Amino acid sequence: MASSLVEKRTSSKSNQVLEL
């Protein structure tokens, strides 16, 4: 479960970078 949460965090961060 913790791994999935980390993946969501990383994915959201990468998405923000792509948006910028």
FENUR-V585648 format. One record per pair of residues at least 4 apart in sequence whose C-alpha atoms are under 6 Angstrom apart, sorted by the first residue. I is the first residue (numbers start at 1). J is the second residue. D is the distance in Angstrom with one decimal. If there is no record, write none. Layout:
i,j,d
I,J,D
I,J,D
This chain:
i,j,d
7,11,5.9
